[in-house]
Amino acid sequence: MAVELTVVGSINLDLVLRLERLPRPGETVSGGELSRFPGGKGANQAVAAARLGAAVTMVGAVGDDAFADEALVGLRDAGVTLELQRSGVTGVAMIYVDAGGETEIAVAPGANATVRPSSPGGAVLCQLEVSDEVVREAARGADFFALNAAPARRIDIVPDLLVVNQLEHEVVSAGRLVAVTYGSAGAALFENGVEVARAVPPRVEAVDGTAAGDAFTACLVVSLLEGRAHQVALERACAAGALAATRLGAQPSLPTASEVEAILSA
């Protein structure tokens, strides 16, 4: 039986501009190619968890505008149950991607700033693209609460699982389990401050790293909810993140459970 997960977080439309190289401050780089993809860290992680086999509910907000339907396509295609508020304009992310898959991202939150606090209970996953009040209320009453502290800011919550990269870890460090990612060097998992697992991702050719962290987070959460051992869960999460980096766009890049198993067994 599939594990159940509620994701409370952001829903965006991603405008992705592929360039040979990223511009420096004050510089214009021409010759780019523009694509549009559904995104937002909350929606990305909801889609990722659903593709990995979880029964997922997404709590979030979109606007009353033309971008809303585009932003929801991936969630609907993945079979995610939607609990939406609609007001204002849909959140938009402007993403530059260079030839090596490195990114620069700027976000206009739009309707994501209006998400109303709720306590869905059960297993809950949040990020920090919604307000602190929304995150605190989502944590209240959860049987298992996971927080991907991105974009990083201090918040007075001790989640069951904290997921951060090494820079975010300098800002947010509290969690019963803490997963820290180190890019191509992999990730480590700490329980009460003691390292309990470490893994490196499979070697891949990176195309776009936009949703690699979201794939990692969702896979780690789903794997732990499925009762997998810490080491196995972390290895699967690293594999999911690596796979996501091999494809253009956020949600189109997110792997299925069978793809994760295949790359681990290769």
N, C-alpha and C positions, 0 to 999 in steps of 0.2 A: 504494500500500500504506500502511495506517495506521501512524503512528508509535507506538512502544510506550513506555509510561510506568508506573512504579511509584510510587504515593503511599503514604508511610509517615506515619501521623498519627492524628488523633482522629476518633472517631465518637460523636455525641451524639444525644439526642432534644431538640429545641428546643420549649420552652413559650413561646409568643409571646402577649403581652398588648398589644393595640392600645388606645391611650388618646388622648384629645384633646391632652393635653400630658404631658410626663414629670414625675414627682414630684420635688420638692426634698427634700433630706435631712430626715428626720423627718416628711414629709408623706404623707398617704394621698390618692390620686386614685381616685375611683370611676367607674363607668360603662364599664369596659373590656370587651373581647371577647377570649376566650382561644381560641387555635388550637394544634395540635401538628403539628410538621413534623420529618422527619429532618434532622440537621445535624451539626455538628462541622467544623472547618476542613479537616481531612484528607478526610473524606467529601465535603464540598461541592466541593473541588477535584478529587477523583476523578470525581464525577458531571459536573462542568463539562467536564473534559477529554474524557470519553467522549462527551458530547453534541457536542463540537467535532470528533469524528472519530477520536480516539486509541483505541488498544487499551490499556485501563487495568487494572492490578492494584492492589487496596487491601490494605495490611497494617495491621492495627489490632486493637482489642479491644473487646468488648461484654460485658455482664454476663449472669448466669444469671437473668434477670428478665423481667417482662412488657414492659419498654421496649425490649428488644433487637430484636425483630422489627420494631417500628415504626421504630427507628433505621436499619434496613438496607433499608427498602423502596426508597428512591431509588437506592441502589447497585445493587440487583438489577434494578430497572426499566431502568437505564441500561446493563445488560450488563457491569458491572464484575466482574472475577474477584476473589473474596474469599479472603484468607488471614487468618483470624481466630483470636484467642485469646478464651476465655470465662472470666471469673472475676468474682466480686463483683457490683457493680451497674453498669448502663450509665451513661455520662456524661450529664449533663443541663445544658442552658443555659436560663437564665431571661432572656427578652428583652422589654424594653419598647420599643414603637414609637409615636411620636407622629404627629399628623396630617400633619406635613411629611416623614415618613420617617426622622427622627432616631432613634437607638437608644441604649439602655443595656443592657449585657449582663453577667450574672454566671454563672460556670460551676462546676459540681461535677464534677470530672474522672472520678470513678469508675474504671471499668476502664481508661481511657486512661493512668492512672498505672502500669499493670502491663504495658504493651506491652513485649515482650522484644526486645532489640537484634538486628538481622539486617542482612546486606549483600546486597541483591537484585541489585546490579550494573545495568548499562544506564543508562537515564535515570531519575533518581529525584527526586521532589519531596517536601519536608518542610515542616512548620510547627513552631511551638514550643509546641504543646499536648500534646507528649510530652516525655519526659526528654532531657536533653543527651546521655546515653549512647546513647539510641536514635537521635538525630540524627547523632551522630558515626559510629556504626556504619553507618547508612544511607549516609552520604557515602563511607565507605571502599569502594573498588572501583567506585564509580559512574563511568561514562563521561561523564555530564553530571549535575551535582548542583545543584538549585535549592532555595533556602531562602526561604520567606516568614516573616520573623522577627516573627511575631505569635503570642501577645502578646510584646512585645519584652523581651529580656534579653541580656546579654552572653554570647557563646559563641565559643570559639576555633576557628572554622571559616571558611575562605575559599571560599565556594561559586562555582560557575561563574556562577550568577545569584542575586542577592539582590533580593528584592522587599520594600519597606517603604513605609509612609506617612511623611509629613514628621516626625511625632513619633517614630516608631520609628527613623527614620534618625539621630536624636540619640543613640540607644543602640547600634545596630548599623549599621555602615557599610562593612564589608569585603566585597568581591566583585569578581570579574573584570568582570562586568556588574552594574550596580546600577540597578534601576528604583525611582524615588521617585514616589509618588502625592500629589497635592495637592487631592483632592476635586474639586469642580466645575471647578477650574482645570486639571485634566488630569494629565499625568505626564511625566517626563523619564527618559531612559535614558543612563547614563554607562558608558563603557568605559575602565578604568584611570584613572578620575577626570575624563575628558573627555566632555562632553555629545555624544552621537551621534544623539539623536532626541528630539523633543518633540511631544506630541499633546494635543488637548483632546477630551473626550467629546461625542457628539451631544447636543443639548438634548432632555431628556425630563422627564416629570412624575414625580417621585420618590414612591414609595409605601412602600417598605421597603428601607433600605440594608444589611440584614443581611449578604447574601452578595455585595455588589458587589465587594469586595476579592478574594474567592475567585474570582469569575468573571474579574476582571482577571488575577489570577495564573495561573490555568489557561490562559487564552487566550494570554497572553504566552509561557508555556512551550511550549505546543503549536505556536504559530506559529513560534517559533525552531527547534524540533525539525524542523518541516516545511521549514526552510531559507529562510524568508521574511526579507526585509531588515529591519534594525532599525526603520526608520520605519514600515513596513507592519505589523510585529508589534505595535508600540506602539499604532498607531491601532486595530487590531483589539481589543487588550486594553481600551482605553478604551471602545470601543463595547460590548464584552461586559459591562463593569462598569456602564455606563449602563443597558443593557437589564435587568440583574438588579435594579436599583433600582426598576424600574417595576412589580414584582410582589411580592405578599406571600409571605413564607416564604423560607427559604434555598434548598433544592434545587429546589422548584417554580419558582423565579425564574430558574434558570440557562438561558442561551440556547443554541440550536443554531448550528452553523456557518452555515447558510443564513440565520438571523435576523441574525447579525452582518454577513454580506455585504449583506443587504437594507437595514439601517439605514445602512451606509456608502455605499451607492449611491443613497440616497434624495435 
